[in-house]
Amino acid sequence: MPKFLHGVERSPPVRAVLITARAVGVHLDVRSVDIIDKMENKSEGYLKMNPAHTVPTLDDDGFYLWESRAIMAYLVSRYAKDDQLYPKDVKQRATVDTILHFDNGSLWSSITRYFLPQFFKKQCPVAEDAEAIKDKLTTLERILSDSPYLAGNHLTIADISVVTSVLFLNIFDFSIDSYPNVKTLIAKVKSDLPFYDEVDKKGREELIDFINQRKK
């Protein structure tokens, strides 16, 4: 049965799901959702799938799942040939979950808090919000000083999720040069997943075009 991912590829969380799907050999048919002008994510049909009206939303033969990191964990748990990307060992999985929650609740939320008001409301950057991002990057730097990956000695969905979040910063010229361990992690993830840039490219280019249009 076909599997549908509802969302917009310019969204980093959507792309993190697509990269994970590619890693486990699952094809997702992307169904574009206009969340800005038509607000299709607030339609009755969409809300039945996802009452939180966020993107992405997975439709796996009538099973609906939202929140990108939950979708990533589900795809690995159900379709991967092994559990390397999302270990079944309780302690290892808890470590991965810790990073996923950190990404969603701390890193990505601090990134959106800093950039979205500039982008949608044309507000000036807030220095305190920029410092919050740097604090989260410093946390990642500390973790990576003791481990080659964020949740152990090999690649997991925690790395995919975090790297996709961090790479959003490059689009806005927010430097990560002071975080060499983070930069090394990005290189490792792209080396481990040679298709990363291929899957990421379309949505990344769409995001850049979208940003440039909004600046006019």
Residue pairs with C-beta under 8 A, 6 or more apart in sequence:
1 60
1 61
2 29
3 26
3 27
3 28
3 29
3 58
3 59
3 60
3 61
4 28
4 29
4 30
4 31
4 58
4 59
5 14
5 17
5 18
5 21
5 28
5 29
5 30
5 31
5 56
5 57
5 58
5 59
5 71
6 30
6 31
6 33
6 46
6 49
6 50
6 55
6 56
6 57
6 58
6 59
7 13
7 14
7 17
7 30
7 31
7 32
7 33
7 55
7 56
7 57
8 14
8 32
8 33
8 34
8 35
8 55
8 203
8 206
9 15
9 18
9 30
9 32
9 202
9 203
9 206
10 203
10 204
10 206
10 207
10 210
11 55
11 56
11 203
11 207
12 108
12 164
12 165
12 167
12 168
12 203
13 55
13 56
13 68
13 69
13 108
13 161
13 164
14 30
14 55
14 56
14 68
14 203
15 164
15 199
15 200
15 203
15 204
16 68
16 69
16 72
16 160
16 161
16 164
16 165
17 28
17 56
17 58
17 68
17 71
17 72
17 75
18 28
18 30
18 199
18 203
19 160
19 164
19 193
19 195
19 196
19 199
19 200
20 71
20 72
20 75
20 76
20 85
20 157
20 160
21 27
21 28
21 75
22 193
22 195
22 199
23 80
23 85
23 160
23 193
24 75
24 76
24 79
24 80
24 81
24 85
25 79
25 80
25 81
26 75
26 79
28 58
33 40
33 41
33 46
33 55
34 40
35 41
35 55
40 46
41 50
41 53
41 54
41 55
42 53
46 53
46 57
47 53
49 57
49 59
49 64
49 66
50 57
50 64
50 66
52 66
54 66
54 67
56 66
56 68
56 71
57 64
57 65
57 66
58 64
58 65
58 66
58 71
58 74
58 75
60 74
60 78
65 71
65 74
67 104
68 161
69 100
69 103
69 104
69 157
69 161
72 86
72 100
72 157
72 160
72 161
73 86
73 100
73 157
76 83
76 85
76 86
76 157
77 83
77 86
80 86
84 154
84 155
84 156
85 155
85 156
85 157
85 160
86 93
86 96
86 156
86 157
87 93
87 96
87 152
87 156
92 151
92 152
95 151
95 152
95 158
96 151
96 156
96 157
96 158
98 151
99 143
99 150
99 151
99 156
99 158
99 161
99 162
100 157
100 158
100 161
102 136
102 139
103 158
103 161
103 162
103 165
104 161
106 136
106 139
107 133
107 136
107 137
107 140
107 162
107 165
107 166
108 165
110 129
110 132
110 133
110 135
110 136
111 133
111 165
111 168
111 169
113 129
113 132
114 125
114 126
114 129
114 130
114 132
114 133
115 168
115 172
117 123
117 126
118 124
118 125
119 211
119 214
120 214
130 174
133 169
133 174
134 178
137 166
137 176
137 178
137 179
137 182
138 179
140 150
140 162
140 166
140 179
140 181
140 182
140 185
141 179
141 180
141 181
141 182
143 150
144 150
144 181
144 182
144 184
144 185
145 181
147 153
148 188
149 155
149 156
149 158
149 159
149 185
149 188
150 156
150 158
150 159
150 162
150 185
151 158
151 159
155 188
155 189
155 192
155 193
159 185
159 188
159 189
160 189
160 193
162 185
163 185
163 186
163 189
164 200
166 176
166 182
166 186
167 186
167 200
167 204
169 175
169 176
170 176
171 204
171 207
171 208
171 211
176 182
176 183
177 183
189 196
190 196
190 197
